[in-house]
Amino acid sequence: FDRKSLRKAPLELTVRVAMKFIEGRKKRFGSVTVALTLLIIAALVILNVIVAALAGRYDWMFIDMKSNLVYSISDECREYLSKHVIPEVDAVNEERRASGDESVSIEIIFCDEKENIQSDLSQKYIHDSVYELNDIYEGYVEISYLNIWEKPSLAKSLGVSTTTDVVCRFGDKVQTVNLEDFYIFESGGTTPVAYNGEKILASCLMRVTQKDEPVCYFTANHGETLEDYELVRAIVEAGYTVAFLDLLSEGIPEDCQLLVTYEPKQDFVVTDGVSAISERKMLDEYMSRGGKYLVFASADTFVSGGRPNFEAFLADWGIGFMHEGGEDGIESCYLVKDASNSLTVDGYTVVSRNATEGLGGEIMKSLADNNVFGNATCLYFTEDFESDGEGNYISSATGSERVASALMISHESAEAWASGRAVARAAGDPFVLMTVSEQAVASGEKACVVVSASSDFAKESAMQSSVIGNNRALSGLLKYFGRENVPV
């Protein structure tokens, strides 16, 4: 009902019931009873009218059912769009008007007829979200429909492959998103368990309106293998363009604003009797201009001394990997186990805590405290970095102060295994599972290295969860790197 009909309905219904009631009572009890009944019903009618009037004035008891908005746009999303998207649209249109051109809006295109979209529940959720954005940002967000079978050339130019694709376009910038991207699925399955449309739409609107297109490069010449693309997806949602990089043939380009190394199987090359190229030197030069570097490793990645060049680079930033020598003389990295705080029976998928001290504690204080590290090793701060007693480890060995700090740590119930035996316990001294290290450089920027002791941290099983905080934590770290318009 709309409010007008809702106010009328109780009164009409009350009168009809009253007349039926009166007819029956009059026959049995006479006029005195009828009069008394009329007075009671009149009082009820008056009370009903008063309550309906107050409800209409003060919005009591009314629920907006006009479009079944199960997932409405949150205040946080409105604030994000108003801060990072709408001003960009205004700036573009101001320039267009100055040059005599018409203003443009952000166009969200559904790739099927409207009735087909609304009849499919999974698409209807998205359609309702877009309609609400259209209501909130009238004149900024427009909706249109494209029959891809009637206009295949246009569909191809927009990167559309199916009728379930959704296109976001602003001027000559286009982002095409598939239906599955709007949902979170059960681990390893195809059943959707949560709707993520608000963040995906915010990310699309941000990407088509942002002026710069920062590039994230994944190193690709050390045996790195991504088992799934959830890490890539998260970085794209943060507004980056993603590319893969062979350092030996290309070096690190000037436009690199984020570098990622994911579980390298081979060491980085340095200048020696075999190679005239030094990847280690490339990394140092990249960091000297304010580079941002993400490293994901695990208990299987490093055997002490197995990646000496890469480990030496990380040690210069205060970060090392805990290891223990076995009876056979082989060095094994610690493997963290916590039966009391794990998502698996074997105890090797441990739930972390956020650091509360130092630089890491400052970064993590607004981020989720329920992150998960599978097959994790332990990190430590190298001997050149001295504790300040407040959660930071500081070194000036490079001529400019570097500060390292824990971002996430284990619970005190955790223990570490190596060479088939327990070698350390976290009681009183929790294991470090993720670190940050940074240094101010000549340009005024801050170079920053973040190392995760688990490559599983960025896998689909953890990143896709609507309960685990890994995706949000990663988005928060990217925001700390300087990507202020990352939707978290």
Sequence and secondary structure as in RCSB ss.txt:
>XXXX:A:sequence
FDRKSLRKAPLELTVRVAMKFIEGRKKRFGSVTVALTLLIIAALVILNVIVAALAGRYDWMFIDMKSNLVYSISD
ECREYLSKHVIPEVDAVNEERRASGDESVSIEIIFCDEKENIQSDLSQKYIHDSVYELNDIYEGYVEISYLNIWE
KPSLAKSLGVSTTTDVVCRFGDKVQTVNLEDFYIFESGGTTPVAYNGEKILASCLMRVTQKDEPVCYFTANHGET
LEDYELVRAIVEAGYTVAFLDLLSEGIPEDCQLLVTYEPKQDFVVTDGVSAISERKMLDEYMSRGGKYLVFASAD
TFVSGGRPNFEAFLADWGIGFMHEGGEDGIESCYLVKDASNSLTVDGYTVVSRNATEGLGGEIMKSLADNNVFGN
ATCLYFTEDFESDGEGNYISSATGSERVASALMISHESAEAWASGRAVARAAGDPFVLMTVSEQAVASGEKACVV
VSASSDFAKESAMQSSVIGNNRALSGLLKYFGRENVPV
>XXXX:A:secstr
  HHHHHHHHHHHHHHHHHHHHHHHHHHHHHHHHHHHHHHHHHHHHHHHHHHHHHHHHT S    SS  SS   H
HHHHHHHHHTHHHHHHHHHHHHHTT     EEEEESS HHHHHHSHHHHHHHHHHHHHHHHTTTTEEEEE  TTT
 HHHHHHTT  STT EEEEETTEEEEE GGGGEEE TTSS EEEE HHHHHHHHHHHHH S   EEEEE SS   
 SSSHHHHHHHHTT EEEEE HHHH   TTEEEEEEES SS    SSSS S  HHHHHHHHHHTT EEEEE  TT
T  TTSSHHHHHHHHHTTEEE EEE TTS EEE EEE TTSBSSTTS EEE EE  SHHHHHHHTTS S  EEES
   EEE TTSEE SSSEEEE TTSS EEEEEEEE  TT EEEETTEEEEE TTS  EEEEEEEEE TTS EEEEE
EES SGGGSHHHHT SSS HHHHHHHHHHHTT TT   
